[in-house]
Structures are given as structure tokens and as C-alpha cells.
Amino acid sequence: MLKEELVRYSRHIMLPEIDIPGQDKINKKSLAFVGMGGLGCAASTYCVLSGFGKVEIFDFDLVEESNLQRQALFNLEDISKNKALVAKKKLESLNPLIRLSAHKIKITKKNIDSLLKDSDIILDCSDNFETRKIVNNFCFEHSKILISGSSIGWQGQLACLDLRKNSNPCYECIFEDLEDEDLSCRESAIASPLVGIIGSLMAVEAIKGAIEKNFHSSFIDFDGLKGEFKKINIKKNPNCKKCKI
């Protein structure tokens, strides 16, 4: 580890659960962010600051003025520019020691294998069930760690799924019949700080997954209006359409 890395990540290294070996693991891990909205902006910021060695960002959307209420990497000058490209530039200024790449592309069934195959941990920050289903299928088939966040209104949810083990639940074990759901939350009301809370939790779980400390398949529901967290035990659904035993 370089001297400047020892200084930059010293507060991580001071944590006994991380130390130098743990930070070295973080530095060697590759992350993929699907979506660079509110969740993606928050989660990617802390993952980049934490020193993940390779970070890839995927988003085909353009920055809109309504995004500025919660998508903290963007400002007025970024309106009508591609989110992935703008985010890459902003994140590079936070940590020049890591490799960042941006892709102006929509994740689909046809391209996901080639785009995400080299990533160790997938952070699904998308805004619709169609994309979440595609990402879940990929992570299940390729035995990846999947960290999926969502937020709408005052409600935030976080699913941590260790799909390296076939005995663990996948996203569809939790949310059945995704075809019947409202497929987009792009136009929904949302409390601005909510994405920061869930996005930060996603980054925490990415670190835990990287250092292999206390990372388990789990589901967290957060009610921002009540200020209440609920951690829900999840199990593999024997009738899951994707990963049934």
C-alpha cells in the first residue's frame, strides 16, 4: 500500500475490523453502480472515498432540474448532461487514487453480462423493478454480491443479498410478481435526505462485503417520518420464480 494511501485511509485502518489487510481488500475490489440518481450519488461518494479500487458507473439519463433536490453530485451547470459522465468527473476529484469509468448506457438483458462481469459487488441504485429484476438475475447467475436500495416518499429499503451461495435468497424471493408492480418511481414524491440515508447504508454494506465481516443477506425498512428502522429476516423462497430450490 502506498504511503499516501496509508494516510488517506488511516481512519479505516484504525478500525480493528478493517486494519491494513481489510483496506487492502477494499482497494482490490471492483464495484458497479447501476443508476446514478439520489441513491447512486450518495453510495458512490462514500465508496469512492473509502478506496474501492475500481468503480464503474452506468446511467443513460440526463440531469434534470428536479434531480437537484436530492442528487448531491449535480448542480445547475450539469443540467442536460449525462449523469454517469458528470458523476465520474465529480468523483475523480474526491479520490484520484482509484479507477473510475462511466457508461452512457441502459442496462438490459442483452448487455448486462458483458458490462458487469468483472465487478465483484453490484450496487443497484435503479428506479424501477424492471432493471432490478435484470440485475438480480445476473447476480444470481454469476454468484455476485448484490446490494439493492430503493426510496419513495418517506420510505427507504435496503436489500443485502449474498448470491455467492445458492442457499441464500435473491431479490425475487422478497418481491414476488415484479411484473405486477408499478415499474417506475421516477415521478414519485420523495424526502431529499432519504436517499442519503439509504445510499450511505449501501456503502457501509459494500465495505462489509469487501472485508467479509458481518455481511449477511438481510432486508432493512426505514420509515423516515417515524424515524424507525426495521430489520427483517429473509429466507430463500422455495417457490421463487428465479432461484427456487
C-alpha positions, 0 to 999 in steps of 0.5 A, a space after each residue: 500500500 502506498 504511503 499516501 494511501 496509508 494516510 488517506 485511509 488511516 481512519 479505516 485502518 484504525 478500525 480493528 475490523 478493517 486494519 491494513 489487510 481489510 483496506 487492502 481488500 477494499 482497494 482490490 475490489 471492483 464495484 458497479 453502480 447501476 443508476 446514478 440518481 439520489 441513491 447512486 450519488 450518495 453510495 458512490 461518494 462514500 465508496 469512492 472515498 473509502 478506496 474501492 479500487 475500481 468503480 464503474 458507473 452506468 446511467 443513460 439519463 440526463 440531469 434534470 432540474 428536479 434531480 437537484 433536490 436530492 442528487 448531491 453530485 449535480 448542480 445547475 451547470 450539469 443540467 442536460 448532461 449525462 449523469 454517469 459522465 458528470 458523476 465520474 468527473 465529480 468523483 475523480 476529484 474526491 479520490 484520484 487514487 482509484 479507477 473510475 469509468 462511466 457508461 452512457 448506457 441502459 442496462 438490459 438483458 442483452 448487455 448486462 453480462 458483458 458490462 458487469 462481469 468483472 465487478 465483484 459487488 453490484 450496487 443497484 441504485 435503479 428506479 424501477 423493478 424492471 432493471 432490478 429484476 435484470 440485475 438480480 438475475 445476473 447476480 444470481 447467475 454469476 454468484 455476485 454480491 448484490 446490494 439493492 436500495 430503493 426510496 419513495 416518499 418517506 420510505 427507504 429499503 435496503 436489500 443485502 443479498 449474498 448470491 455467492 451461495 445458492 442457499 441464500 435468497 435473491 431479490 425475487 424471493 422478497 418481491 414476488 410478481 415484479 411484473 405486477 408492480 408499478 415499474 417506475 418511481 421516477 415521478 414519485 414524491 420523495 424526502 431529499 435526505 432519504 436517499 442519503 440515508 439509504 445510499 450511505 447504508 449501501 456503502 457501509 454494506 459494500 465495505 462489509 462485503 469487501 472485508 467479509 465481516 458481518 455481511 449477511 443477506 438481510 432486508 432493512 425498512 426505514 420509515 423516515 417520518 417515524 424515524 424507525 428502522 426495521 430489520 427483517 429476516 429473509 429466507 430463500 423462497 422455495 417457490 421463487 420464480 428465479 432461484 427456487 430450490 
